[in-house]
Amino acid sequence: MRSTNLRGRFIQGVALFLRVLLSYKLLGLRNTFAAPHLRNERLKRLHAKNAVLLRERMIEMRGVLIKIGQFLSSRVDLLPEEYTSELSKLQDQVPPAPFHDIVQRVTEELGPMNEVFSSFDETPIASASLGQVHRACLRHGDCIVVKVQYPGIDDVIAADMRTLKFVIRILRMIYRHINIDVIYSEFSRIILEELNYLQEGKNAETFARNFADNPKIRIPLVYWPFTTSKVLTLEYLAGIKITDFDEIDRQGIDRKEIARNLAEAYAQMFFSDGLFHGDPHPGNIFVTPGPEIILVDFGMVDRISGPKRDGLRRAFSAVVDRDSLGLVRALVDMGFIPLTHDIQPLVQFVDRILQKYRDISPSEFKAMDIEEIGNDIMAALQLSPSIQIPNDFILFGRVVGMLNGLGSRLDPETNIIEIAAPFAKRFITADKFTAAAILQQAGTSVRALGRLPKLLAEFLVTTGRGETRVEITSADVVRELRNIYRIGKGFIFAMLTTGLGAGALLLRINDYPVESAWTAAGAGVLFVWLLLVMRRS
């Protein structure tokens, strides 16, 4: 693509954004003396109008803009419902590129096509914003599908990312309370991963291993000799598109069983494997009589591991225990709520929500759906503009929403919450008392203790400046805070010493002699430190 065209693309994108932004400025002037209800009505109408405009222009311009729209449709914490609803209609499907472009790319990556393939269909079976998919047969006879990245797509992506960066720079000046930079960083990560077909092939193999013992789920085999970063060659698996309900019914395939199998597969991804398919739209899911589910397109995946997994476990445990404060604290630790935010109103709100579901009967539980819970989440988001979905959970929320919509179309009676519950229960209790979990918790406590002096120092400084909610300027009070800190530090060391001692004993009982010795040594070091702390106090 010529540089002049790319400059024009950048200008088009910026002009579209400025047009939308100007419309809100003009509405603000128009609403200066309008009644509140009239302001809200006008604002909603403008949201709807601009959302349609954005969706239509994104389809026209193609490229990464379609993916930007899909990505933004999941940001219910940042955008009004009119935008998220309209942008969710964007499908990653565009008119196919000319076949000679595909021949050029395949030849560059694999060599002359007639030396690799005995046949190669000119008409693609799917075309998207970054590439398209063709059926073909290798010279030794295997029938496969070939996913080919468009030539010149790197330049288009660079232009679109420049546009996004420019837009974010302006929005950052307008909405200072929102960390808008995370949008750019997360979207950049997703695009870079989707452009690397070698990584997508590795992802497919990982999912194939995870579902190797599940006959209900099929993942296509990767043909590595014919795969590069720009061309991905996979086993061809014939199936019916999951939303082709007429054909599914004609073949007598049980839709309820399809919905259950799909929900169980994703529950396994979320709660057992810690790795999930991030784009479950109908073009990526097929079914066969049996029924079996075929999953394709592993360019967009995400992991639930480390702190994210621990945070989710604590959040789920808090829900089960009806611990509203524990749930809010887990959300703070996961980054949903800023540390500086007053959590008390949220604790009260969460407590009301937990009360709502406290004595729910099995029949009422079955009648619940994700949408109802989503409405409660939206109410929490509206409670404070400071609440924001962290990068790590954007894709997770989007996938849950897509699955709920797909499941309700397959079989309105299927309840994915009920299906996922056993997986979630095992997730909450798994690894809670293993040696690794004990050592991890001890490490977390030590790291937290290491941060304590810095946090307290910052607190004392801001307190001395009178920047806390309750101004404390008295030297006596500050001195008492230091005393509390020393006592608290001693208490924490005592707890850590006891915990590590118990951990060493448990490790020894479970036949981990080396780990037990190291843990006991750690307990001894902490005990000596505890004596020093007490002596200084």
C-alpha positions as CSV (number, residue, x, y, z in Angstrom):
1,M,0.0,0.0,0.0
2,R,1.4,3.4,-1.0
3,S,2.5,5.8,1.8
4,T,0.0,8.5,0.5
5,N,-2.8,6.0,1.0
6,L,-1.6,5.3,4.5
7,R,-1.4,9.0,5.3
8,G,-4.9,9.4,4.0
9,R,-6.0,6.5,6.2
10,F,-4.6,8.2,9.2
11,I,-6.3,11.5,8.4
12,Q,-9.6,9.7,7.8
13,G,-9.4,8.0,11.2
14,V,-8.5,11.2,13.1
15,A,-11.2,13.2,11.2
16,L,-13.8,10.5,12.3
17,F,-12.8,10.9,15.9
18,L,-12.8,14.7,15.9
19,R,-16.2,14.6,14.3
20,V,-17.6,12.6,17.1
21,L,-15.8,14.7,19.8
22,L,-17.1,17.9,18.2
23,S,-20.7,16.6,18.3
24,Y,-20.5,16.3,22.1
25,K,-19.0,19.8,22.5
26,L,-21.9,21.2,20.4
27,L,-24.4,19.2,22.4
28,G,-22.9,20.6,25.6
29,L,-23.5,24.2,24.4
30,R,-27.0,23.3,23.3
31,N,-27.8,21.8,26.7
32,T,-26.6,24.8,28.7
33,F,-30.1,25.8,29.7
34,A,-31.9,22.5,29.1
35,A,-33.8,20.6,31.8
36,P,-31.9,17.5,33.1
37,H,-34.3,15.0,31.6
38,L,-34.0,16.6,28.2
39,R,-30.2,16.6,28.5
40,N,-30.2,12.9,29.2
41,E,-32.5,12.2,26.2
42,R,-30.4,14.2,23.8
43,L,-27.2,12.6,25.1
44,K,-28.6,9.1,24.6
45,R,-29.7,9.9,21.1
46,L,-26.3,11.3,20.2
47,H,-24.6,8.2,21.7
48,A,-26.7,6.0,19.5
49,K,-26.1,8.1,16.4
50,N,-22.3,8.2,16.9
51,A,-22.1,4.5,17.6
52,V,-23.8,3.7,14.3
53,L,-21.4,6.1,12.5
54,L,-18.4,4.5,14.1
55,R,-19.5,1.0,13.2
56,E,-20.2,1.9,9.6
57,R,-16.9,3.7,9.1
58,M,-15.0,0.9,10.7
59,I,-16.5,-1.6,8.2
60,E,-15.7,0.7,5.3
61,M,-12.1,1.3,6.3
62,R,-11.4,-2.3,7.3
63,G,-8.0,-3.1,8.7
64,V,-7.5,-3.0,12.4
65,L,-10.3,-0.6,12.9
66,I,-12.8,-3.5,13.0
67,K,-10.8,-5.1,15.8
68,I,-10.6,-1.8,17.7
69,G,-14.4,-1.7,17.5
70,Q,-14.8,-5.2,18.7
71,F,-12.3,-4.5,21.5
72,L,-14.1,-1.4,22.6
73,S,-17.5,-3.2,22.6
74,S,-16.2,-5.1,25.7
75,R,-15.3,-2.0,27.6
76,V,-18.6,-1.6,29.5
77,D,-16.6,0.2,32.2
78,L,-15.6,3.0,29.8
79,L,-18.3,3.4,27.2
80,P,-22.1,3.9,27.3
81,E,-24.4,1.0,26.6
82,E,-25.3,2.5,23.2
83,Y,-21.7,2.2,22.0
84,T,-21.0,-1.3,23.4
85,S,-24.3,-2.7,22.0
86,E,-23.7,-1.2,18.5
87,L,-20.0,-2.1,18.3
88,S,-20.7,-5.6,19.4
89,K,-22.5,-6.1,16.0
90,L,-19.1,-5.8,14.3
91,Q,-18.1,-9.2,12.8
92,D,-14.5,-9.7,11.8
93,Q,-15.5,-10.5,8.2
94,V,-14.6,-8.4,5.2
95,P,-14.6,-8.8,1.4
96,P,-11.7,-11.1,0.4
97,A,-8.5,-9.8,-1.0
98,P,-7.6,-10.5,-4.7
99,F,-6.3,-14.0,-5.2
100,H,-3.0,-12.8,-6.7
101,D,-2.2,-11.2,-3.3
102,I,-2.7,-14.5,-1.6
103,V,-0.5,-16.3,-4.2
104,Q,2.2,-13.6,-3.6
105,R,2.2,-14.2,0.2
106,V,2.1,-18.0,0.0
107,T,5.0,-18.0,-2.6
108,E,7.1,-15.7,-0.4
109,E,6.6,-17.9,2.6
110,L,6.5,-21.5,1.3
111,G,7.8,-21.3,-2.3
112,P,6.0,-22.0,-5.6
113,M,2.5,-23.1,-4.8
114,N,2.4,-25.9,-7.4
115,E,5.4,-27.5,-5.6
116,V,3.5,-27.5,-2.3
117,F,-0.1,-28.0,-3.1
118,S,-1.9,-30.3,-5.5
119,S,-4.9,-27.9,-5.3
120,F,-5.7,-24.5,-3.8
121,D,-9.2,-23.0,-3.9
122,E,-9.3,-19.5,-5.1
123,T,-12.4,-18.6,-3.2
124,P,-11.7,-18.3,0.6
125,I,-14.0,-20.0,3.1
126,A,-13.5,-17.1,5.5
127,S,-12.0,-13.6,5.2
128,A,-11.2,-11.3,8.1
129,S,-9.4,-8.0,8.8
130,L,-5.9,-9.5,8.9
131,G,-6.1,-12.4,6.6
132,Q,-8.2,-15.1,5.0
133,V,-8.6,-18.9,4.9
134,H,-8.5,-21.2,1.9
135,R,-9.1,-24.9,1.4
136,A,-6.3,-26.8,-0.2
137,C,-4.7,-30.2,-0.6
138,L,-1.0,-31.0,-0.1
139,R,0.9,-32.9,-2.8
140,H,1.0,-36.0,-0.6
141,G,-2.8,-36.0,-0.4
142,D,-3.9,-34.5,2.9
143,C,-6.7,-31.9,2.7
144,I,-6.0,-28.9,4.8
145,V,-6.9,-25.2,5.3
146,V,-4.4,-22.4,4.8
147,K,-4.7,-19.2,6.7
148,V,-2.8,-16.4,4.9
149,Q,-2.0,-13.0,6.2
150,Y,-2.6,-10.1,3.7
151,P,0.5,-8.6,2.1
152,G,1.0,-5.0,3.3
153,I,-1.1,-5.5,6.4
154,D,1.8,-4.5,8.7
155,D,1.7,-1.0,7.1
156,V,-2.1,-0.7,7.6
157,I,-1.8,-1.8,11.2
158,A,1.0,0.8,11.8
159,A,-1.3,3.6,10.4
160,D,-4.3,2.5,12.5
161,M,-2.2,2.2,15.6
162,R,-1.0,5.8,15.0
163,T,-4.6,6.9,14.8
164,L,-5.4,5.1,18.0
165,K,-2.4,6.6,19.8
166,F,-3.4,10.1,18.6
167,V,-7.0,9.6,19.8
168,I,-5.8,8.3,23.2
169,R,-3.5,11.3,23.6
170,I,-6.5,13.7,23.3
171,L,-8.8,11.6,25.5
172,R,-6.1,11.5,28.2
173,M,-6.3,15.2,28.5
174,I,-10.1,15.2,28.7
175,Y,-10.7,12.2,31.0
176,R,-7.8,12.4,33.5
177,H,-9.5,10.1,36.1
178,I,-9.4,7.1,33.6
179,N,-6.2,5.2,32.8
180,I,-6.8,5.3,29.1
181,D,-3.2,4.2,28.3
182,V,-4.2,0.6,29.3
183,I,-6.5,0.5,26.2
184,Y,-3.6,1.1,23.9
185,S,-1.2,-1.3,25.6
186,E,-3.8,-4.2,25.8
187,F,-4.9,-3.7,22.2
188,S,-1.3,-3.6,21.0
189,R,-0.6,-6.9,22.8
190,I,-3.6,-8.6,21.2
191,I,-2.8,-7.4,17.7
192,L,0.9,-8.5,18.0
193,E,-0.2,-11.9,19.1
194,E,-2.7,-12.3,16.3
195,L,-0.1,-11.4,13.7
196,N,2.2,-14.2,14.7
197,Y,0.8,-17.4,13.2
198,L,3.6,-19.4,14.7
199,Q,2.3,-18.5,18.1
200,E,-1.2,-19.3,17.0
201,G,0.0,-22.8,16.0
202,K,1.6,-23.3,19.4
203,N,-1.7,-22.2,21.0
204,A,-3.6,-24.7,19.0
205,E,-1.3,-27.5,20.1
206,T,-1.7,-26.5,23.8
207,F,-5.5,-26.6,23.5
208,A,-5.3,-30.0,21.8
209,R,-3.3,-31.4,24.7
210,N,-5.7,-29.9,27.2
211,F,-8.6,-31.6,25.6
212,A,-6.9,-34.8,24.6
213,D,-9.0,-36.8,27.0
214,N,-12.3,-35.1,26.0
215,P,-13.9,-36.7,22.9
216,K,-16.5,-33.9,22.7
217,I,-13.9,-31.3,21.7
218,R,-11.8,-31.3,18.6
219,I,-8.8,-29.1,17.7
220,P,-7.2,-29.1,14.2
221,L,-3.7,-30.5,13.8
222,V,-1.0,-28.0,12.9
223,Y,1.2,-28.9,9.8
224,W,4.4,-27.3,10.9
225,P,6.5,-27.9,7.7
226,F,4.0,-25.6,5.9
227,T,3.6,-23.0,8.6
228,T,5.4,-19.7,9.1
229,S,4.7,-16.4,10.9
230,K,2.5,-15.3,8.0
231,V,1.0,-18.6,6.8
232,L,-0.7,-21.2,9.0
233,T,-1.6,-24.7,7.7
234,L,-4.1,-26.8,9.6
235,E,-6.0,-30.0,9.4
236,Y,-9.3,-29.6,7.7
237,L,-12.2,-30.6,10.0
238,A,-15.6,-30.5,8.4
239,G,-18.4,-29.2,10.6
240,I,-21.6,-27.2,10.8
241,K,-21.4,-23.6,11.9
242,I,-22.7,-23.5,15.4
243,T,-25.4,-20.9,14.5
244,D,-26.7,-22.8,11.5
245,F,-29.6,-24.0,13.5
246,D,-31.6,-25.3,10.5
247,E,-28.8,-27.7,9.5
248,I,-28.2,-28.7,13.1
249,D,-31.9,-29.5,13.5
250,R,-32.0,-31.3,10.1
251,Q,-29.2,-33.6,11.1
252,G,-30.9,-34.3,14.5
253,I,-28.1,-32.9,16.6
254,D,-29.2,-32.1,20.2
255,R,-28.8,-28.3,20.7
256,K,-29.1,-28.7,24.4
257,E,-26.1,-31.1,24.5
258,I,-24.1,-28.7,22.2
259,A,-24.7,-25.8,24.6
260,R,-23.7,-28.0,27.6
261,N,-20.6,-29.3,25.9
262,L,-19.5,-25.7,25.0
263,A,-20.2,-24.4,28.5
264,E,-18.2,-27.3,30.1
265,A,-15.3,-26.8,27.7
266,Y,-15.0,-23.1,28.6
267,A,-15.5,-23.9,32.3
268,Q,-12.5,-26.3,32.0
269,M,-10.5,-23.5,30.2
270,F,-11.3,-20.9,32.9
271,F,-11.1,-22.9,36.1
272,S,-8.9,-26.0,35.3
273,D,-6.5,-25.1,32.4
274,G,-6.0,-21.4,33.1
275,L,-5.9,-20.8,29.3
276,F,-9.0,-19.9,27.3
277,H,-9.9,-19.3,23.7
278,G,-10.6,-15.5,23.4
279,D,-12.8,-15.3,20.3
280,P,-15.8,-17.6,20.5
281,H,-17.8,-16.0,17.8
282,P,-19.9,-18.3,15.5
283,G,-17.3,-18.4,12.7
284,N,-14.8,-20.1,15.1
285,I,-17.0,-22.9,16.4
286,F,-18.4,-25.8,14.4
287,V,-20.3,-28.9,15.4
288,T,-20.6,-32.5,14.1
289,P,-23.1,-35.3,14.8
290,G,-22.2,-36.9,18.1
291,P,-22.2,-34.0,19.0
292,E,-18.6,-32.9,18.8
293,I,-17.5,-29.3,19.0
294,I,-14.7,-28.1,16.7
295,L,-12.8,-25.0,17.9
296,V,-10.6,-23.0,15.4
297,D,-8.7,-19.7,15.4
298,F,-6.3,-19.5,18.4
299,G,-4.8,-16.2,17.6
300,M,-6.6,-14.5,20.5
301,V,-6.1,-16.4,23.8
302,D,-5.5,-15.4,27.4
303,R,-4.2,-17.0,30.5
304,I,-5.6,-17.0,34.0
305,S,-2.5,-17.6,36.1
306,G,-0.4,-16.2,38.9
307,P,-1.9,-13.2,40.7
308,K,-5.0,-13.1,38.4
309,R,-5.8,-16.7,39.4
310,D,-5.2,-16.1,43.1
311,G,-7.4,-13.0,42.9
312,L,-10.2,-14.8,41.2
313,R,-10.0,-17.6,43.8
314,R,-10.3,-15.2,46.7
315,A,-13.2,-13.3,45.0
316,F,-15.1,-16.6,44.4
317,S,-14.4,-17.7,47.9
318,A,-15.7,-14.4,49.3
319,V,-18.9,-14.8,47.2
320,V,-19.4,-18.4,48.6
321,D,-18.7,-17.1,52.2
322,R,-20.9,-14.0,51.6
323,D,-17.9,-11.9,52.6
324,S,-18.6,-8.5,51.1
325,L,-15.5,-6.9,52.5
326,G,-13.3,-9.8,51.4
327,L,-14.8,-9.5,47.9
328,V,-14.1,-5.8,47.6
329,R,-10.5,-6.3,48.9
330,A,-9.9,-9.0,46.3
331,L,-11.2,-6.6,43.6
332,V,-8.8,-3.9,45.0
333,D,-5.9,-6.3,44.8
334,M,-6.8,-7.3,41.2
335,G,-6.9,-3.7,40.1
336,F,-10.6,-3.1,39.7
337,I,-10.7,-0.4,42.4
338,P,-7.9,2.1,43.1
339,L,-6.2,1.8,46.5
340,T,-7.1,5.4,47.2
341,H,-10.8,4.8,46.6
342,D,-13.2,4.9,49.5
343,I,-14.4,1.3,49.5
344,Q,-17.2,1.6,52.1
345,P,-20.0,2.4,49.7
346,L,-18.9,-0.5,47.5
347,V,-18.8,-2.8,50.5
348,Q,-22.4,-1.8,51.3
349,F,-23.5,-2.3,47.7
350,V,-21.8,-5.7,47.4
351,D,-23.4,-6.7,50.7
352,R,-26.9,-5.9,49.2
353,I,-26.0,-8.0,46.1
354,L,-24.8,-11.0,48.2
355,Q,-28.0,-10.7,50.3
356,K,-30.0,-10.8,47.1
357,Y,-28.5,-14.2,46.2
358,R,-28.1,-15.5,49.7
359,D,-31.2,-17.7,50.1
360,I,-31.9,-18.4,46.4
361,S,-33.6,-21.7,45.8
362,P,-32.3,-24.3,43.2
363,S,-35.2,-23.4,40.8
364,E,-34.5,-19.6,41.2
365,F,-30.8,-20.3,40.7
366,K,-31.6,-22.1,37.4
367,A,-33.6,-19.2,36.3
368,M,-30.7,-16.8,36.8
369,D,-28.6,-15.8,33.8
370,I,-25.4,-13.9,33.1
371,E,-27.3,-10.9,31.9
372,E,-28.9,-10.4,35.3
373,I,-25.6,-10.6,37.0
374,G,-24.1,-8.3,34.4
375,N,-26.8,-5.7,35.2
376,D,-25.6,-5.8,38.9
377,I,-22.0,-5.4,37.8
378,M,-23.0,-2.4,35.7
379,A,-24.7,-0.9,38.7
380,A,-21.4,-1.2,40.6
381,L,-19.5,0.4,37.8
382,Q,-21.9,3.3,37.8
383,L,-21.4,3.7,41.6
384,S,-18.0,5.2,41.0
385,P,-16.2,6.5,37.8
386,S,-12.9,5.3,39.4
387,I,-13.8,1.6,38.9
388,Q,-12.2,0.2,35.8
389,I,-11.7,-3.3,34.4
390,P,-8.0,-4.2,34.4
391,N,-6.3,-5.3,31.2
392,D,-6.1,-8.8,32.5
393,F,-9.9,-9.2,32.7
394,I,-11.1,-7.4,29.6
395,L,-11.0,-10.5,27.4
396,F,-12.4,-12.7,30.1
397,G,-15.5,-10.5,30.5
398,R,-15.9,-10.3,26.7
399,V,-15.8,-14.1,26.3
400,V,-18.3,-14.7,29.1
401,G,-20.7,-12.3,27.4
402,M,-20.3,-13.9,24.0
403,L,-20.8,-17.4,25.5
404,N,-23.9,-16.3,27.3
405,G,-25.4,-14.9,24.0
406,L,-24.4,-18.0,22.0
407,G,-25.7,-20.4,24.7
408,S,-29.1,-18.7,24.9
409,R,-29.5,-18.9,21.1
410,L,-28.6,-22.6,21.1
411,D,-30.9,-23.5,24.0
412,P,-32.6,-20.9,26.2
413,E,-33.0,-23.4,29.0
414,T,-29.3,-24.1,29.4
415,N,-27.8,-22.3,32.4
416,I,-24.1,-21.8,32.1
417,I,-23.8,-20.8,35.7
418,E,-25.2,-24.1,36.8
419,I,-22.9,-26.0,34.5
420,A,-19.8,-24.1,35.5
421,A,-20.5,-24.3,39.3
422,P,-18.7,-27.7,39.9
423,F,-15.7,-26.4,38.0
424,A,-15.7,-23.2,40.1
425,K,-16.0,-25.2,43.3
426,R,-13.0,-27.3,42.5
427,F,-11.2,-24.1,41.5
428,I,-11.8,-22.5,44.8
429,T,-10.6,-25.4,46.9
430,A,-7.8,-26.7,44.6
431,D,-4.2,-26.3,45.8
432,K,-5.3,-24.6,49.0
433,F,-3.3,-26.7,51.3
434,T,-0.5,-28.0,49.1
435,A,3.1,-27.4,49.9
436,A,3.4,-25.0,46.9
437,A,0.4,-23.0,48.0
438,I,1.8,-22.7,51.5
439,L,5.2,-21.5,50.2
440,Q,3.5,-19.1,47.8
441,Q,1.4,-17.6,50.6
442,A,4.5,-17.2,52.7
443,G,6.3,-15.5,49.9
444,T,3.3,-13.2,49.4
445,S,3.3,-12.3,53.1
446,V,7.0,-11.5,53.0
447,R,6.7,-9.3,49.9
448,A,3.8,-7.5,51.6
449,L,5.8,-7.0,54.7
450,G,8.7,-5.6,52.6
451,R,6.3,-3.0,51.1
452,L,4.9,-2.0,54.6
453,P,7.7,0.5,55.6
454,K,7.4,2.3,52.3
455,L,3.6,2.4,52.5
456,L,3.7,3.6,56.1
457,A,6.3,6.3,55.2
458,E,4.1,7.5,52.4
459,F,1.1,7.6,54.7
460,L,3.1,9.5,57.3
461,V,4.2,12.0,54.7
462,T,0.7,12.6,53.3
463,T,-0.7,12.7,56.9
464,G,1.8,15.4,57.8
465,R,0.7,17.4,54.8
466,G,-2.9,17.1,55.7
467,E,-3.8,15.3,52.5
468,T,-5.7,12.4,54.1
469,R,-9.5,12.6,54.7
470,V,-8.8,13.2,58.4
471,E,-6.0,15.7,58.7
472,I,-3.4,14.6,61.2
473,T,-0.7,17.1,62.0
474,S,0.1,16.4,65.7
475,A,3.6,15.1,66.3
476,D,2.2,13.0,69.2
477,V,-0.2,11.2,66.9
478,V,2.5,10.5,64.3
479,R,4.7,9.1,67.0
480,E,1.9,6.8,68.1
481,L,1.5,5.7,64.5
482,R,5.2,4.7,64.5
483,N,4.7,2.8,67.7
484,I,1.7,1.0,66.2
485,Y,3.9,0.2,63.2
486,R,6.6,-1.4,65.4
487,I,4.1,-3.4,67.3
488,G,2.4,-4.5,64.0
489,K,5.7,-5.4,62.5
490,G,6.5,-7.6,65.5
491,F,3.1,-9.3,65.3
492,I,3.5,-9.9,61.6
493,F,7.0,-11.5,62.1
494,A,5.5,-13.7,64.8
495,M,2.7,-14.9,62.5
496,L,5.2,-15.5,59.7
497,T,7.5,-17.4,62.0
498,T,4.7,-19.6,63.3
499,G,3.3,-20.1,59.7
500,L,6.7,-21.1,58.3
501,G,7.2,-23.5,61.3
502,A,3.9,-25.1,60.6
503,G,4.6,-25.2,56.9
504,A,8.0,-26.9,57.5
505,L,6.2,-29.6,59.6
506,L,3.5,-30.1,56.9
507,L,6.2,-30.4,54.2
508,R,8.0,-33.0,56.3
509,I,4.9,-35.0,56.8
510,N,4.2,-34.9,53.1
511,D,7.7,-36.2,52.3
512,Y,9.3,-32.9,51.1
513,P,12.6,-33.1,53.2
514,V,14.5,-30.5,51.3
515,E,11.7,-28.0,51.1
516,S,11.0,-28.6,54.8
517,A,14.6,-27.9,55.7
518,W,14.6,-24.6,53.8
519,T,11.3,-23.6,55.3
520,A,12.5,-24.4,58.8
521,A,15.7,-22.3,58.1
522,G,13.5,-19.4,57.0
523,A,11.5,-19.7,60.2
524,G,14.7,-19.6,62.2
525,V,15.9,-16.5,60.5
526,L,12.6,-14.8,61.0
527,F,12.6,-15.8,64.7
528,V,16.0,-14.1,65.2
529,W,14.7,-11.0,63.4
530,L,11.6,-11.1,65.6
531,L,13.8,-11.0,68.7
532,L,15.7,-8.0,67.3
533,V,12.5,-6.2,66.5
534,M,11.1,-6.8,70.0
535,R,14.3,-5.6,71.5
536,R,14.3,-2.4,69.5
537,S,10.7,-1.8,70.3
